[in-house]
Amino acid sequence: MADEEKKKKGLLDKAIDALTDRDEKAAAAEAAEAAAAAAQKAKADAAIAESKRKIAEARAEAAENKVKEAAEKAEAEKRAAAAKEHADRVREQLEEQRAAAQAAKEEAEKRTYVVKSGDSLSKIAKEMLGDASRWPEIFELNKDIIKNPNLIYPNQELKLPK
């Protein structure tokens, strides 16, 4: 009976060993699946983290570009304002020069005299300069058109001294 019991016990042990092996294999398989799932989840989490990092970098680069564009726009506006100020100053100077030229033209027109019939240099000097004895000044200024101070002709335009 001892042999039979040993045989029975051996069969029982084998069955227990087989069940234990099966349970251990199942547990190992479950552990392997869990480890694979954890590894897959870790890879997915790492991919998500990498995507988030890339998105953050892209947003940072976009923000930098906006700052650069804003700075360039501000600089362009500053240059435009300076150019406008310069143009305004030039316009003012041009207006002043035009006014001065107009005044000079008017002054020059005042400083000319168109000879009328019966005029003489001394008569013109008395009338325009207030002193007949200044006729030589008129003659000197107009030597290019007057050859003889005693001969002037109607419609001649004479320059007058200041």
C-alpha positions as CSV (number, residue, x, y, z in Angstrom):
1,M,0.0,0.0,0.0
2,A,2.9,2.3,0.5
3,D,3.8,1.9,-3.1
4,E,0.3,2.6,-4.2
5,E,0.2,5.6,-2.0
6,K,3.4,6.8,-3.4
7,K,2.1,6.3,-6.9
8,K,-1.1,8.1,-6.0
9,K,0.9,10.8,-4.3
10,G,3.2,11.0,-7.2
11,L,0.2,11.3,-9.6
12,L,-1.3,13.9,-7.3
13,D,2.0,15.8,-7.1
14,K,2.3,15.6,-10.8
15,A,-1.2,17.0,-11.2
16,I,-0.5,19.7,-8.7
17,D,2.8,20.5,-10.4
18,A,1.0,20.6,-13.7
19,L,-1.7,22.9,-12.3
20,T,0.9,25.0,-10.6
21,D,3.0,25.2,-13.9
22,R,-0.2,26.1,-15.8
23,D,-1.1,28.8,-13.2
24,E,2.5,30.1,-13.2
25,K,2.5,30.2,-17.0
26,A,-0.9,32.0,-17.0
27,A,0.4,34.4,-14.4
28,A,3.6,34.9,-16.4
29,A,1.6,35.4,-19.5
30,E,-0.6,38.0,-17.7
31,A,2.5,39.7,-16.3
32,A,4.0,39.7,-19.8
33,E,0.8,41.2,-21.3
34,A,0.6,43.7,-18.5
35,A,4.3,44.6,-19.1
36,A,3.6,44.9,-22.8
37,A,0.6,47.1,-22.2
38,A,2.6,49.2,-19.8
39,A,5.4,49.5,-22.3
40,Q,2.9,50.4,-25.0
41,K,1.3,53.0,-22.8
42,A,4.7,54.4,-21.9
43,K,5.5,54.7,-25.6
44,A,2.2,56.4,-26.3
45,D,2.7,58.8,-23.3
46,A,6.2,59.5,-24.6
47,A,4.8,60.2,-28.1
48,I,2.2,62.5,-26.6
49,A,4.8,64.3,-24.6
50,E,7.0,64.7,-27.7
51,S,4.0,66.0,-29.6
52,K,3.3,68.5,-26.9
53,R,6.9,69.6,-26.8
54,K,6.9,70.2,-30.6
55,I,3.6,72.1,-30.3
56,A,5.1,74.3,-27.5
57,E,8.2,74.9,-29.6
58,A,6.1,75.8,-32.6
59,R,4.0,78.2,-30.5
60,A,7.2,79.8,-29.1
61,E,8.6,80.2,-32.6
62,A,5.3,81.8,-33.7
63,A,5.3,84.1,-30.7
64,E,8.9,85.1,-31.5
65,N,8.0,85.8,-35.2
66,K,5.1,87.9,-34.0
67,V,7.4,89.9,-31.8
68,K,9.9,90.3,-34.6
69,E,7.1,91.4,-37.0
70,A,5.8,93.9,-34.4
71,A,9.3,95.3,-33.9
72,E,9.8,95.6,-37.7
73,K,6.4,97.2,-38.1
74,A,7.2,99.7,-35.2
75,E,10.5,100.5,-36.9
76,A,8.9,101.0,-40.2
77,E,6.3,103.3,-38.6
78,K,9.1,105.2,-36.9
79,R,10.9,105.6,-40.2
80,A,7.7,106.6,-42.0
81,A,7.1,109.2,-39.3
82,A,10.6,110.5,-39.6
83,A,10.2,110.6,-43.4
84,K,6.9,112.5,-43.0
85,E,8.5,115.0,-40.7
86,H,11.4,115.5,-43.1
87,A,9.0,115.9,-46.0
88,D,7.0,118.5,-44.0
89,R,10.2,120.4,-43.2
90,V,11.2,120.3,-46.8
91,R,7.7,121.5,-47.9
92,E,7.9,124.3,-45.4
93,Q,11.4,125.3,-46.7
94,L,10.1,125.2,-50.2
95,E,7.2,127.4,-49.3
96,E,9.6,129.8,-47.6
97,Q,11.8,129.8,-50.7
98,R,8.8,130.4,-53.0
99,A,7.6,133.2,-50.8
100,A,11.2,134.7,-50.8
101,A,11.4,134.3,-54.6
102,Q,8.0,135.9,-55.0
103,A,9.1,138.8,-52.8
104,A,12.3,139.1,-54.7
105,K,10.4,139.1,-58.0
106,E,8.1,141.8,-56.7
107,E,11.1,143.8,-55.4
108,A,12.8,143.4,-58.8
109,E,9.6,144.5,-60.5
110,K,9.6,147.5,-58.2
111,R,13.3,148.1,-59.1
112,T,12.6,148.4,-62.8
113,Y,11.2,151.2,-64.8
114,V,9.8,151.3,-68.3
115,V,10.8,154.5,-70.1
116,K,8.0,156.7,-71.3
117,S,8.2,159.4,-74.0
118,G,9.8,162.5,-72.6
119,D,11.7,160.7,-69.8
120,S,15.3,161.4,-68.9
121,L,17.6,159.6,-66.5
122,S,17.5,162.5,-64.1
123,K,13.7,162.7,-64.3
124,I,13.5,159.0,-63.6
125,A,16.0,159.3,-60.7
126,K,14.0,162.1,-59.1
127,E,10.7,160.2,-59.6
128,M,11.8,156.7,-58.5
129,L,14.8,157.4,-56.2
130,G,13.8,160.8,-54.8
131,D,17.1,162.5,-56.0
132,A,17.7,163.6,-59.6
133,S,21.5,163.6,-59.0
134,R,21.4,159.7,-58.7
135,W,20.9,159.4,-62.5
136,P,24.6,158.0,-62.9
137,E,23.6,155.0,-60.8
138,I,20.8,154.2,-63.2
139,F,23.2,154.6,-66.1
140,E,25.8,152.3,-64.5
141,L,23.2,149.6,-63.9
142,N,22.0,149.7,-67.5
143,K,25.2,150.2,-69.6
144,D,24.3,147.0,-71.4
145,I,21.2,148.7,-73.0
146,I,22.1,152.5,-72.7
147,K,25.1,153.6,-74.8
148,N,24.6,157.3,-74.3
149,P,23.0,158.6,-71.0
150,N,21.3,161.4,-73.0
151,L,19.6,158.9,-75.3
152,I,17.0,156.7,-73.8
153,Y,13.9,155.4,-75.7
154,P,10.3,154.6,-74.8
155,N,9.6,151.0,-73.7
156,Q,13.2,150.4,-72.6
157,E,13.1,148.5,-69.2
158,L,15.7,150.0,-66.9
159,K,17.0,148.5,-63.7
160,L,16.9,150.8,-60.7
161,P,19.4,150.8,-57.8
162,K,18.2,149.9,-54.3
